[in-house]
Amino acid sequence: MRSRLTLTYNCDMDVSTANEPVVLVSENAAQELKSLLQKPENEGKLFRVYVEQGGCSGMQYAMTFDEKRPDDLSAEMHGVAILVDPFSAQYLRGALVDFSDSLTAGGFKITNPNARQSCGCGKSFTA
């Protein structure tokens, strides 16, 4: 069973190079992910970021804890392994996953330089 993480979307980053990992993870996000990965249900799993068809704008973001697949692109940042499938990589290259524990607008947030438009709910986008 996939565990879903709540996230919101913010598009204001304009950085992407071929030498960087597909997805970047902030230190705050890495600390929260490490905490979540210590839960028994996530034992032996890795952090996956992906996109899927759906949402108001056509594509939506998702994050889960999962096992590595043969075609996955992977990187490690701040001690957290990050997985991205090849389909998602074309939409997520250069994206940043951040985390805030603030009472308002807290949670995981993705800043994606490839998103041209996002819907009002902040969980879907058009590339």
LUMBA-914399 format. One line per field, with one value per atom (N, C-alpha, C): residue in three letters; chain; atom name; x, y, z. Coordinates in steps of 0.001 Angstrom, whole numbers, padded with zeros to 6 digits, always signed. Layout:
N
aa	(Ala | ...)
ch	(A | ...)
at	(CA | ...)
xx	(X | ...)
yy	(Y | ...)
zz	(Z | ...)
***
This chain:
127
aa	(Met | Met | Met | Arg | Arg | Arg | Ser | Ser | Ser | Arg | Arg | Arg | Leu | Leu | Leu | Thr | Thr | Thr | Leu | Leu | Leu | Thr | Thr | Thr | Tyr | Tyr | Tyr | Asn | Asn | Asn | Cys | Cys | Cys | Asp | Asp | Asp | Met | Met | Met | Asp | Asp | Asp | Val | Val | Val | Ser | Ser | Ser | Thr | Thr | Thr | Ala | Ala | Ala | Asn | Asn | Asn | Glu | Glu | Glu | Pro | Pro | Pro | Val | Val | Val | Val | Val | Val | Leu | Leu | Leu | Val | Val | Val | Ser | Ser | Ser | Glu | Glu | Glu | Asn | Asn | Asn | Ala | Ala | Ala | Ala | Ala | Ala | Gln | Gln | Gln | Glu | Glu | Glu | Leu | Leu | Leu | Lys | Lys | Lys | Ser | Ser | Ser | Leu | Leu | Leu | Leu | Leu | Leu | Gln | Gln | Gln | Lys | Lys | Lys | Pro | Pro | Pro | Glu | Glu | Glu | Asn | Asn | Asn | Glu | Glu | Glu | Gly | Gly | Gly | Lys | Lys | Lys | Leu | Leu | Leu | Phe | Phe | Phe | Arg | Arg | Arg | Val | Val | Val | Tyr | Tyr | Tyr | Val | Val | Val | Glu | Glu | Glu | Gln | Gln | Gln | Gly | Gly | Gly | Gly | Gly | Gly | Cys | Cys | Cys | Ser | Ser | Ser | Gly | Gly | Gly | Met | Met | Met | Gln | Gln | Gln | Tyr | Tyr | Tyr | Ala | Ala | Ala | Met | Met | Met | Thr | Thr | Thr | Phe | Phe | Phe | Asp | Asp | Asp | Glu | Glu | Glu | Lys | Lys | Lys | Arg | Arg | Arg | Pro | Pro | Pro | Asp | Asp | Asp | Asp | Asp | Asp | Leu | Leu | Leu | Ser | Ser | Ser | Ala | Ala | Ala | Glu | Glu | Glu | Met | Met | Met | His | His | His | Gly | Gly | Gly | Val | Val | Val | Ala | Ala | Ala | Ile | Ile | Ile | Leu | Leu | Leu | Val | Val | Val | Asp | Asp | Asp | Pro | Pro | Pro | Phe | Phe | Phe | Ser | Ser | Ser | Ala | Ala | Ala | Gln | Gln | Gln | Tyr | Tyr | Tyr | Leu | Leu | Leu | Arg | Arg | Arg | Gly | Gly | Gly | Ala | Ala | Ala | Leu | Leu | Leu | Val | Val | Val | Asp | Asp | Asp | Phe | Phe | Phe | Ser | Ser | Ser | Asp | Asp | Asp | Ser | Ser | Ser | Leu | Leu | Leu | Thr | Thr | Thr | Ala | Ala | Ala | Gly | Gly | Gly | Gly | Gly | Gly | Phe | Phe | Phe | Lys | Lys | Lys | Ile | Ile | Ile | Thr | Thr | Thr | Asn | Asn | Asn | Pro | Pro | Pro | Asn | Asn | Asn | Ala | Ala | Ala | Arg | Arg | Arg | Gln | Gln | Gln | Ser | Ser | Ser | Cys | Cys | Cys | Gly | Gly | Gly | Cys | Cys | Cys | Gly | Gly | Gly | Lys | Lys | Lys | Ser | Ser | Ser | Phe | Phe | Phe | Thr | Thr | Thr | Ala | Ala | Ala)
ch	(A | A | A | A | A | A | A | A | A | A | A | A | A | A | A | A | A | A | A | A | A | A | A | A | A | A | A | A | A | A | A | A | A | A | A | A | A | A | A | A | A | A | A | A | A | A | A | A | A | A | A | A | A | A | A | A | A | A | A | A | A | A | A | A | A | A | A | A | A | A | A | A | A | A | A | A | A | A | A | A | A | A | A | A | A | A | A | A | A | A | A | A | A | A | A | A | A | A | A | A | A | A | A | A | A | A | A | A | A | A | A | A | A | A | A | A | A | A | A | A | A | A | A | A | A | A | A | A | A | A | A | A | A | A | A | A | A | A | A | A | A | A | A | A | A | A | A | A | A | A | A | A | A | A | A | A | A | A | A | A | A | A | A | A | A | A | A | A | A | A | A | A | A | A | A | A | A | A | A | A | A | A | A | A | A | A | A | A | A | A | A | A | A | A | A | A | A | A | A | A | A | A | A | A | A | A | A | A | A | A | A | A | A | A | A | A | A | A | A | A | A | A | A | A | A | A | A | A | A | A | A | A | A | A | A | A | A | A | A | A | A | A | A | A | A | A | A | A | A | A | A | A | A | A | A | A | A | A | A | A | A | A | A | A | A | A | A | A | A | A | A | A | A | A | A | A | A | A | A | A | A | A | A | A | A | A | A | A | A | A | A | A | A | A | A | A | A | A | A | A | A | A | A | A | A | A | A | A | A | A | A | A | A | A | A | A | A | A | A | A | A | A | A | A | A | A | A | A | A | A | A | A | A | A | A | A | A | A | A | A | A | A | A | A | A | A | A | A | A | A | A | A | A | A | A | A | A | A | A | A | A | A | A | A | A | A | A | A | A | A | A | A | A | A | A | A | A | A | A | A | A)
at	(N | CA | C | N | CA | C | N | CA | C | N | CA | C | N | CA | C | N | CA | C | N | CA | C | N | CA | C | N | CA | C | N | CA | C | N | CA | C | N | CA | C | N | CA | C | N | CA | C | N | CA | C | N | CA | C | N | CA | C | N | CA | C | N | CA | C | N | CA | C | N | CA | C | N | CA | C | N | CA | C | N | CA | C | N | CA | C | N | CA | C | N | CA | C | N | CA | C | N | CA | C | N | CA | C | N | CA | C | N | CA | C | N | CA | C | N | CA | C | N | CA | C | N | CA | C | N | CA | C | N | CA | C | N | CA | C | N | CA | C | N | CA | C | N | CA | C | N | CA | C | N | CA | C | N | CA | C | N | CA | C | N | CA | C | N | CA | C | N | CA | C | N | CA | C | N | CA | C | N | CA | C | N | CA | C | N | CA | C | N | CA | C | N | CA | C | N | CA | C | N | CA | C | N | CA | C | N | CA | C | N | CA | C | N | CA | C | N | CA | C | N | CA | C | N | CA | C | N | CA | C | N | CA | C | N | CA | C | N | CA | C | N | CA | C | N | CA | C | N | CA | C | N | CA | C | N | CA | C | N | CA | C | N | CA | C | N | CA | C | N | CA | C | N | CA | C | N | CA | C | N | CA | C | N | CA | C | N | CA | C | N | CA | C | N | CA | C | N | CA | C | N | CA | C | N | CA | C | N | CA | C | N | CA | C | N | CA | C | N | CA | C | N | CA | C | N | CA | C | N | CA | C | N | CA | C | N | CA | C | N | CA | C | N | CA | C | N | CA | C | N | CA | C | N | CA | C | N | CA | C | N | CA | C | N | CA | C | N | CA | C | N | CA | C | N | CA | C | N | CA | C | N | CA | C | N | CA | C | N | CA | C | N | CA | C | N | CA | C | N | CA | C | N | CA | C | N | CA | C | N | CA | C | N | CA | C | N | CA | C | N | CA | C | N | CA | C | N | CA | C | N | CA | C | N | CA | C | N | CA | C | N | CA | C)
xx	(+000840 | +000000 | +000878 | +000552 | +001312 | +000837 | +001761 | +001447 | +001504 | +000469 | +000440 | +000825 | +001566 | +001951 | +001213 | +000728 | +000023 | +001037 | +000766 | +001661 | +000896 | +001553 | +001015 | +002034 | +001692 | +002511 | +002850 | +004090 | +004536 | +005471 | +005230 | +006063 | +006788 | +008011 | +008781 | +010275 | +010670 | +012076 | +012419 | +013576 | +013968 | +015390 | +015639 | +016973 | +016845 | +017614 | +017630 | +018829 | +019689 | +020806 | +020878 | +021512 | +021624 | +022510 | +023378 | +024284 | +023672 | +022523 | +021871 | +020960 | +020648 | +019628 | +018320 | +017446 | +016173 | +015381 | +015279 | +014527 | +015454 | +015364 | +016144 | +015268 | +015882 | +015164 | +015853 | +015089 | +015661 | +016052 | +016864 | +017274 | +016066 | +015135 | +013920 | +013105 | +012936 | +012182 | +012902 | +014216 | +014984 | +014811 | +014826 | +014649 | +013276 | +012245 | +010897 | +010790 | +011390 | +011358 | +012083 | +013224 | +013953 | +013074 | +012342 | +011438 | +010340 | +009744 | +008682 | +009211 | +010440 | +011028 | +011360 | +011377 | +011641 | +010404 | +009256 | +008028 | +008057 | +007535 | +007584 | +007006 | +005926 | +005308 | +006171 | +007189 | +008066 | +009444 | +009619 | +010920 | +011390 | +012614 | +013216 | +012751 | +011939 | +011425 | +012225 | +012057 | +012729 | +011676 | +012081 | +011191 | +011054 | +009818 | +009524 | +008681 | +009068 | +008288 | +007878 | +006605 | +006157 | +004985 | +004663 | +003480 | +002583 | +001309 | +000342 | -000726 | -001423 | -002474 | -003623 | -004205 | -005333 | -005283 | -006135 | -006192 | -006867 | -007030 | -007726 | -006960 | -005619 | -004799 | -004194 | -004500 | -004023 | -002991 | -002079 | -001063 | -001102 | -000815 | -000775 | +000454 | +000938 | +002106 | +001694 | +002617 | +002401 | +003753 | +003729 | +004931 | +004536 | +005439 | +005170 | +006478 | +006386 | +007549 | +007399 | +008446 | +008343 | +009679 | +009685 | +010922 | +011470 | +012770 | +013436 | +013055 | +012773 | +012460 | +013642 | +013791 | +014974 | +015206 | +014149 | +014325 | +014312 | +014242 | +014208 | +015495 | +015356 | +016479 | +016565 | +017764 | +017875 | +019023 | +018901 | +019934 | +019796 | +020799 | +020717 | +021010 | +020198 | +020369 | +020070 | +020997 | +020847 | +020523 | +021076 | +020889 | +019588 | +018855 | +017596 | +017722 | +017423 | +017408 | +016116 | +016237 | +015103 | +014952 | +013751 | +013460 | +012513 | +012767 | +011880 | +011846 | +010650 | +010534 | +010797 | +011184 | +011519 | +010376 | +009136 | +008006 | +007918 | +007995 | +007886 | +009072 | +010240 | +011466 | +011339 | +010659 | +010527 | +009725 | +008877 | +008078 | +008671 | +009532 | +010040 | +011482 | +012191 | +013607 | +013793 | +014605 | +014886 | +013920 | +012906 | +011932 | +012557 | +012035 | +012505 | +011366 | +011636 | +010690 | +011139 | +010249 | +010551 | +009496 | +009762 | +008811 | +008781 | +007575 | +007400 | +006441 | +006745 | +005849 | +004999 | +004832 | +004011 | +002543 | +001800 | +000387 | -000441 | -000039 | -000723 | +000208 | -000298 | +000464 | +001625 | +001522 | +002571 | +002453 | +003501 | +003530 | +004590 | +004567 | +005503 | +005030 | +005979 | +005673 | +006652 | +006172 | +007016 | +007070 | +008278 | +008514 | +009052 | +008321 | +008642 | +008867 | +010094 | +010364 | +009702 | +009179 | +008574 | +007077 | +006466 | +005021 | +004699 | +003863 | +003424 | +002222 | +001421 | +000187 | -000173 | -000835 | -001277 | -002710 | -003449 | -004844 | -004920 | -006082 | -006275 | -005962 | -006134 | -005872 | -004370 | -003539 | -002098 | -001509 | -002306 | -001787 | -001662 | -002122 | -001991 | -001421 | -000918 | -000214 | -000309 | +000072 | +000222 | +001677 | +002281 | +003687 | +003799)
yy	(-001186 | +000000 | +001240 | +002194 | +003441 | +004407 | +005000 | +006058 | +007373 | +008169 | +009466 | +010549 | +011523 | +012672 | +013886 | +014729 | +015938 | +016956 | +017606 | +018621 | +019751 | +020884 | +022016 | +022390 | +023273 | +023579 | +025058 | +025348 | +026735 | +026765 | +027633 | +027676 | +029004 | +029077 | +030311 | +030038 | +028822 | +028460 | +028309 | +028802 | +028720 | +028185 | +026989 | +026394 | +024946 | +024520 | +023127 | +022894 | +021972 | +021594 | +020084 | +019579 | +018142 | +017478 | +018214 | +017628 | +017486 | +018046 | +017976 | +016758 | +016312 | +015263 | +015766 | +014864 | +015254 | +016131 | +015710 | +016442 | +016782 | +018007 | +018442 | +018371 | +018082 | +018024 | +018973 | +019878 | +020824 | +020080 | +020728 | +020131 | +019926 | +020887 | +020737 | +019532 | +019364 | +018221 | +016920 | +016902 | +015690 | +015287 | +016239 | +015920 | +015305 | +015865 | +015307 | +013924 | +013757 | +012455 | +011397 | +011743 | +010794 | +010335 | +011263 | +010926 | +009968 | +010260 | +009404 | +008029 | +007987 | +006717 | +005805 | +006319 | +005503 | +004759 | +005085 | +004396 | +002968 | +002008 | +000597 | +000314 | +001008 | +000743 | +001202 | +002022 | +002517 | +001858 | +000865 | +000197 | -000357 | -000019 | -000513 | +000201 | +001233 | +001954 | +003223 | +003793 | +005022 | +006062 | +007313 | +008422 | +008544 | +008479 | +008607 | +009847 | +010626 | +011769 | +011426 | +011640 | +011327 | +012209 | +012178 | +012854 | +011810 | +012110 | +011228 | +012088 | +011503 | +012238 | +012432 | +013623 | +013908 | +015324 | +015615 | +016951 | +017921 | +019136 | +020176 | +020612 | +020543 | +021075 | +020004 | +018749 | +017694 | +016766 | +017288 | +016471 | +016816 | +015827 | +016113 | +015478 | +016118 | +015645 | +014592 | +013674 | +012688 | +012311 | +011919 | +011443 | +010217 | +009273 | +008057 | +007444 | +006428 | +005628 | +004322 | +003912 | +002822 | +002103 | +001026 | +000299 | +000771 | +000653 | +001046 | +000086 | +000638 | -000151 | -000062 | -001025 | -001058 | +000199 | +000878 | +002045 | +003374 | +003338 | +004572 | +005369 | +006677 | +007592 | +007831 | +007824 | +007988 | +008911 | +009508 | +010396 | +010357 | +010881 | +011025 | +012470 | +013022 | +014406 | +014526 | +015097 | +015264 | +013935 | +012845 | +011534 | +010837 | +011349 | +010736 | +010320 | +009055 | +008570 | +009027 | +009524 | +010059 | +009246 | +008780 | +008024 | +008814 | +008769 | +009382 | +008449 | +008109 | +007267 | +008120 | +007490 | +008255 | +009131 | +008674 | +009493 | +010775 | +010646 | +011809 | +012748 | +012197 | +013004 | +014123 | +013875 | +014908 | +016108 | +015927 | +017022 | +017611 | +016849 | +017257 | +017753 | +017663 | +018044 | +019467 | +019574 | +020859 | +021250 | +020417 | +020737 | +020605 | +021365 | +021349 | +020921 | +019909 | +019491 | +020145 | +020904 | +021583 | +021180 | +021491 | +021187 | +022333 | +022660 | +023672 | +023111 | +023341 | +022878 | +024009 | +025073 | +026195 | +025767 | +026422 | +026083 | +026443 | +027486 | +027858 | +027564 | +026886 | +026529 | +025599 | +024790 | +023836 | +022575 | +021773 | +020509 | +020535 | +019516 | +019426 | +020315 | +020972 | +021845 | +021547 | +021568 | +021365 | +022661 | +023117 | +024264 | +023694 | +023881 | +023231 | +024258 | +024331 | +025296 | +024929 | +023718 | +023261 | +023526 | +023906 | +024131 | +025488 | +025482 | +026731 | +027310 | +026428 | +026866 | +025861 | +026327 | +025452 | +025789 | +024810 | +025069 | +025680 | +026097 | +026749 | +025880 | +024567 | +023685 | +023511 | +023804 | +023735 | +022352 | +021349 | +019987 | +019498 | +020292 | +019882 | +021026 | +020672 | +021656 | +021297 | +022251 | +022047 | +022317 | +021425 | +021607 | +021997)
zz	(+000000 | +000000 | +000000 | -000813 | -000891 | +000172 | +000893 | +001852 | +001102 | +001201 | +000533 | +001517 | +001065 | +001868 | +001329 | +002199 | +001789 | +001289 | +000184 | -000344 | -000972 | -001078 | -001814 | -002875 | -003758 | -004921 | -004973 | -005370 | -005532 | -006740 | -007693 | -008897 | -008998 | -008405 | -008536 | -008662 | -008962 | -009082 | -010556 | -010962 | -012356 | -012479 | -011907 | -011933 | -012371 | -013367 | -013793 | -014689 | -014277 | -015124 | -015210 | -016244 | -016451 | -015408 | -014724 | -013751 | -012362 | -012128 | -010825 | -010755 | -009510 | -009378 | -009984 | -010356 | -010959 | -009994 | -008734 | -007726 | -006568 | -006098 | -004947 | -003704 | -002559 | -001289 | -000333 | +000280 | +001234 | +002517 | +003316 | +004587 | +005503 | +005518 | +006331 | +005884 | +004586 | +004069 | +004400 | +004275 | +004572 | +006037 | +006940 | +008359 | +008616 | +008008 | +008171 | +007539 | +006365 | +005698 | +006519 | +007096 | +007950 | +009106 | +009687 | +010789 | +010316 | +009174 | +008630 | +008217 | +007715 | +007288 | +008464 | +009674 | +010850 | +011342 | +010823 | +011221 | +010694 | +011472 | +011070 | +009683 | +009303 | +007996 | +006821 | +007091 | +006023 | +006045 | +006888 | +007013 | +005667 | +005293 | +004056 | +002807 | +002946 | +001778 | +001550 | +000364 | -000040 | -000422 | -000461 | -000800 | -002308 | -002797 | -004231 | -004472 | -005489 | -005965 | -007391 | -007707 | -009065 | -009458 | -010728 | -011240 | -011874 | -011878 | -012523 | -013177 | -014130 | -014802 | -013834 | -013858 | -012988 | -012475 | -011535 | -010967 | -011916 | -011460 | -012221 | -013466 | -013414 | -014506 | -015410 | -015187 | -016076 | -015475 | -014646 | -013981 | -012496 | -011643 | -010220 | -009581 | -008528 | -007796 | -006781 | -006520 | -005470 | -004878 | -003629 | -002941 | -002142 | -002039 | -001290 | -000832 | -000004 | +000363 | -000379 | -001077 | -002037 | -002148 | -002907 | -003205 | -004543 | -004713 | -005967 | -007076 | -008241 | -009446 | -010395 | -011294 | -012173 | -013006 | -013461 | -014331 | -013578 | -012248 | -011460 | -011580 | -011557 | -011386 | -009884 | -009336 | -007887 | -007537 | -006372 | -005835 | -004325 | -003652 | -002206 | -001856 | -000962 | -000564 | +000919 | +001675 | +003119 | +003800 | +003275 | +003887 | +003531 | +002539 | +002109 | +000650 | +000380 | -000995 | -001673 | -002908 | -003661 | -004942 | -005215 | -006428 | -007318 | -008633 | -009620 | -010819 | -011278 | -012472 | -013717 | -014832 | -016053 | -016568 | -016506 | -016952 | -016128 | -014818 | -013931 | -014069 | -014355 | -014438 | -015461 | -016566 | -017598 | -017103 | -016105 | -015555 | -014277 | -013597 | -012291 | -012281 | -013405 | -013407 | -012864 | -011804 | -011190 | -010087 | -009807 | -008767 | -007383 | -006440 | -005061 | -004151 | -003310 | -002279 | -000985 | -000363 | +000898 | +001915 | +003177 | +004243 | +005236 | +005689 | +006726 | +007765 | +009044 | +010099 | +010649 | +009876 | +010326 | +010402 | +011268 | +011440 | +010214 | +009507 | +008273 | +007106 | +006128 | +004924 | +005224 | +006269 | +006597 | +005760 | +005764 | +005038 | +003959 | +003124 | +002010 | +000875 | +000206 | -000927 | -002055 | -003259 | -004436 | -005223 | -005489 | -006355 | -007662 | -008738 | -010003 | -011113 | -011648 | -012720 | -014047 | -014160 | -015410 | -015486 | -014384 | -014362 | -014976 | -015988 | -016619 | -015912 | -015318 | -014690 | -013611 | -012563 | -011484 | -011148 | -010648 | -010291 | -008900 | -008500 | -007214 | -006021 | -006148 | -005003 | -004771 | -005778 | -005613 | -005752 | -006096 | -006182 | -007620 | -008570 | -009954 | -010782 | -011971 | -012787 | -014254 | -015090 | -016522 | -016863 | -017638 | -018016 | -019477)
***
